[in-house]
Amino acid sequence: MSARTNYESTLAPVLIGVVLAALLVLYLPFLKTLVAAWNTNDDYSHGYFIPAITAYMLYTLRKELRLMLVTPGNGGLLTILAGLLILVAGKIGSEFFLQRLSLVVVLLGIVHFLYGFNQLKKLAVPILYLLFMIPLPAIIWNKIAFPMQLFGSYLTEQVIYLIGIPVYREGNVLHLAETTLEVVAACSGLRSLVTLFALGGALAFFSDLSMLKKWVLFLAAAPIAIFANIIRLTATAILAQNYGSEVAHGFLHDFSGILIFVLGLMLLIAVNRLLAK
């Protein structure tokens, strides 16, 4: 029995190493395009941090996983097959999103096949968290971004009007007395929304909150992102009204984005602490 146990304990790391090596060979070309997307797409510049956060999630679960029985499930083979079919479909259709999505599906299938359904339930959240590093297809992103542009423009108009600044809105264009501002896609708030959802998901995972409160914390990212973006747009409009439209571009525009991100993160942490009480 002891010899068998030693054999199995030696075989397991070898098997895992072989599987990871095979995944790396298969997905390396697609991972290269993913990293290139992080470099060129500002909306997903946070992608670099997602694998690291996932790795830390797995690290925190190591003790619990060691105590769980390993019951390999053949159902995982179906999930692996589905993931590979998604990869083939993405390759044929030159759809990067499907190619990258297939990796997440295959990882879920591998865990189910090698370790069992109980381990899959425990590891599902860290693996699914990888979805935050995959850029959405442009057609879907734009369909979400444009309504958010209009919504952000409308709310900003109302806030500016309440402050006492004359403003007239045409779609996503705000006409002020001295200048005109356009709420472009980059200012829709969608970028902040995705990033704060990723941060909210990580905070919820590492917190000791109940499952219901974890979901409240995660979903709180949406109103926080909208609120922070309205503050940014309103501040930009006020500065443009007083100092010209140049303040809406360049360094000040980028710096305001960083400040609003920090504000959103602080509000998210505040919600976490409030729920903990």
C-alpha positions in Angstrom: 0.0 0.0 0.0 2.8 2.3 0.9 4.6 1.6 -2.5 1.4 2.3 -4.3 0.8 5.6 -2.5 4.4 6.7 -3.3 3.9 5.7 -6.9 0.7 7.7 -7.2 2.2 10.7 -5.4 5.1 10.6 -7.9 2.8 10.1 -10.9 0.5 13.0 -10.1 3.0 15.9 -10.6 4.3 14.2 -13.7 0.8 13.9 -15.2 0.0 17.5 -14.3 3.3 18.6 -15.9 2.5 16.7 -19.1 -1.0 18.3 -19.3 0.3 21.8 -18.7 3.0 21.4 -21.3 0.5 20.1 -23.8 -1.8 23.1 -23.0 1.1 25.5 -23.4 2.1 24.0 -26.8 -1.5 24.1 -28.0 -2.4 27.6 -26.8 0.9 29.5 -27.0 0.0 31.1 -30.4 -3.4 32.3 -29.0 -1.8 33.5 -25.7 0.7 35.6 -27.7 -2.2 37.4 -29.5 -3.9 37.8 -26.1 -0.8 39.6 -24.6 -0.6 41.7 -27.8 -4.3 42.8 -27.2 -3.4 43.8 -23.6 -0.6 46.0 -25.0 -2.8 47.7 -27.6 -6.2 47.7 -26.1 -6.4 50.2 -23.2 -9.8 48.7 -22.2 -8.0 45.5 -21.2 -4.7 46.7 -19.9 -5.6 45.1 -16.6 -5.3 41.7 -18.3 -1.8 41.2 -17.0 -3.0 41.1 -13.4 -5.7 38.5 -13.9 -3.5 35.4 -14.2 -1.5 36.5 -11.2 -4.7 37.0 -9.1 -6.0 33.6 -10.3 -2.7 32.0 -9.3 -3.0 33.5 -5.8 -6.6 32.3 -5.5 -5.3 28.8 -6.2 -2.6 29.2 -3.7 -5.0 30.1 -1.0 -7.1 27.0 -1.7 -4.1 24.6 -1.5 -4.8 23.3 2.0 -8.5 22.6 1.4 -7.7 20.8 -1.9 -5.2 18.5 -0.2 -8.0 17.3 2.2 -10.4 16.6 -0.6 -10.8 13.1 -2.1 -9.7 12.8 -5.7 -12.5 11.2 -7.7 -11.8 11.6 -11.5 -14.8 12.2 -13.6 -15.2 11.1 -17.2 -17.7 13.9 -17.7 -14.7 16.2 -17.8 -13.8 14.7 -21.2 -17.0 16.1 -22.7 -16.1 19.5 -21.4 -12.6 19.2 -22.8 -14.0 18.1 -26.1 -16.4 21.1 -26.1 -13.5 23.5 -25.4 -11.5 22.0 -28.3 -14.5 22.4 -30.6 -14.8 26.0 -29.6 -11.1 26.4 -30.4 -11.6 24.9 -33.8 -14.6 27.1 -34.5 -12.7 30.2 -33.4 -9.7 29.3 -35.6 -11.9 28.7 -38.6 -13.8 31.9 -38.1 -10.7 33.9 -37.1 -12.6 34.8 -33.9 -10.0 35.6 -31.2 -12.6 35.6 -28.4 -13.7 32.0 -29.0 -10.0 30.9 -29.3 -9.2 32.4 -25.9 -12.5 31.3 -24.3 -11.8 27.7 -25.3 -8.8 27.7 -22.9 -11.0 28.4 -19.9 -13.4 25.7 -20.9 -10.6 23.2 -21.4 -9.2 24.0 -18.0 -12.5 23.3 -16.4 -12.7 20.0 -18.2 -9.2 19.0 -17.2 -9.9 19.7 -13.5 -13.1 17.7 -13.6 -11.5 14.8 -15.5 -8.4 14.5 -13.3 -9.7 15.5 -9.9 -13.5 15.2 -9.8 -16.6 17.3 -9.6 -16.0 18.4 -6.0 -12.6 19.9 -6.9 -14.2 21.5 -9.9 -16.7 23.3 -7.7 -13.9 24.5 -5.5 -11.7 25.7 -8.5 -14.5 27.0 -10.7 -14.3 30.6 -9.5 -10.5 31.0 -9.9 -10.6 29.4 -13.4 -13.7 31.4 -14.5 -12.0 34.6 -13.2 -9.6 34.2 -16.2 -12.6 35.5 -18.3 -11.8 39.0 -17.2 -8.5 38.9 -19.2 -10.3 38.1 -22.5 -11.4 41.1 -24.5 -15.0 41.0 -25.7 -15.6 41.0 -29.4 -15.6 44.6 -30.7 -19.2 44.2 -32.0 -20.4 43.3 -28.5 -18.2 45.9 -26.8 -19.6 48.7 -29.0 -23.2 47.7 -28.5 -22.6 48.1 -24.7 -20.4 51.2 -24.9 -22.7 53.3 -27.0 -25.8 53.1 -24.7 -23.5 53.8 -21.8 -22.2 56.9 -23.6 -25.8 58.1 -24.0 -26.6 57.3 -20.4 -23.5 59.0 -19.1 -24.2 62.0 -21.2 -27.7 62.2 -19.9 -26.7 62.0 -16.2 -23.9 64.5 -16.7 -26.3 66.9 -18.3 -28.6 66.7 -15.3 -25.8 67.2 -12.8 -24.3 70.1 -14.8 -27.8 71.7 -15.0 -28.3 71.4 -11.3 -24.9 73.1 -10.7 -26.2 76.0 -12.7 -24.2 75.7 -15.9 -26.2 76.1 -19.1 -26.0 72.9 -21.2 -27.7 71.4 -24.2 -27.3 67.8 -25.1 -27.5 66.1 -28.5 -27.1 62.4 -28.1 -23.6 62.0 -26.5 -22.5 65.6 -27.3 -22.8 68.3 -24.6 -23.0 71.9 -25.8 -21.8 74.3 -23.1 -21.8 78.1 -23.4 -18.1 78.3 -24.3 -17.3 74.9 -25.8 -18.7 71.5 -26.9 -17.7 68.1 -25.4 -18.3 64.7 -26.9 -18.6 61.7 -24.6 -16.6 59.2 -26.7 -16.4 55.4 -26.2 -13.4 55.7 -23.9 -15.4 57.9 -21.6 -18.5 55.7 -21.5 -17.4 54.1 -18.2 -17.4 50.6 -19.7 -13.6 50.4 -19.2 -14.0 51.2 -15.5 -17.0 48.9 -15.2 -15.0 45.9 -16.5 -12.0 46.7 -14.3 -14.1 47.2 -11.1 -16.0 44.0 -11.8 -12.6 42.2 -11.9 -11.6 43.9 -8.6 -15.0 43.3 -7.0 -14.7 39.6 -8.0 -11.3 39.3 -6.3 -12.4 41.1 -3.2 -15.5 38.9 -2.9 -13.4 35.8 -3.3 -10.9 36.7 -0.6 -13.4 38.1 1.8 -15.1 36.1 4.6 -18.6 37.4 3.7 -21.5 35.1 3.2 -22.3 34.1 -0.4 -25.1 36.6 -0.7 -22.9 39.4 0.5 -20.2 38.3 -1.9 -22.6 38.8 -4.8 -23.7 42.2 -3.4 -20.1 43.3 -3.3 -19.4 42.0 -6.8 -22.5 43.6 -8.3 -21.8 46.9 -6.4 -19.1 47.5 -9.0 -21.7 48.5 -11.6 -23.2 51.5 -9.7 -19.8 52.5 -8.4 -18.3 52.6 -11.9 -21.2 54.7 -13.2 -21.0 57.1 -10.3 -17.3 57.5 -10.6 -17.6 58.1 -14.4 -20.3 60.8 -13.9 -18.0 62.6 -11.5 -15.2 62.5 -14.1 -17.5 63.8 -16.9 -18.9 66.5 -14.7 -15.5 67.7 -13.6 -14.3 67.7 -17.2 -17.3 69.7 -18.3 -16.8 72.3 -15.5 -13.1 72.7 -16.3 -13.8 72.9 -20.1 -16.4 75.6 -19.4 -13.9 77.7 -17.5 -10.6 76.9 -19.2 -11.5 75.7 -22.6 -12.0 72.3 -24.3 -8.2 71.6 -24.2 -8.5 70.3 -20.6 -10.7 67.5 -21.9 -7.7 66.0 -23.8 -4.1 65.0 -23.1 -2.5 64.5 -19.7 -5.4 65.9 -17.6 -7.8 63.5 -19.3 -5.7 60.5 -18.6 -4.8 61.6 -15.1 -8.5 62.1 -14.3 -9.1 58.5 -15.4 -6.5 57.3 -12.9 -8.1 59.3 -10.1 -11.6 58.0 -10.9 -10.3 54.5 -10.9 -8.7 55.0 -7.5 -12.0 56.5 -6.3 -13.9 53.5 -7.6 -11.5 51.1 -5.8 -11.9 53.0 -2.5 -15.7 52.9 -2.8 -15.5 49.2 -3.5 -13.3 48.6 -0.4 -15.7 50.8 1.6 -18.7 48.6 0.5 -16.7 45.5 1.5 -16.0 46.9 5.0 -19.7 47.9 5.3 -20.9 44.4 4.4 -18.3 42.9 6.8 -19.9 44.8 9.7 
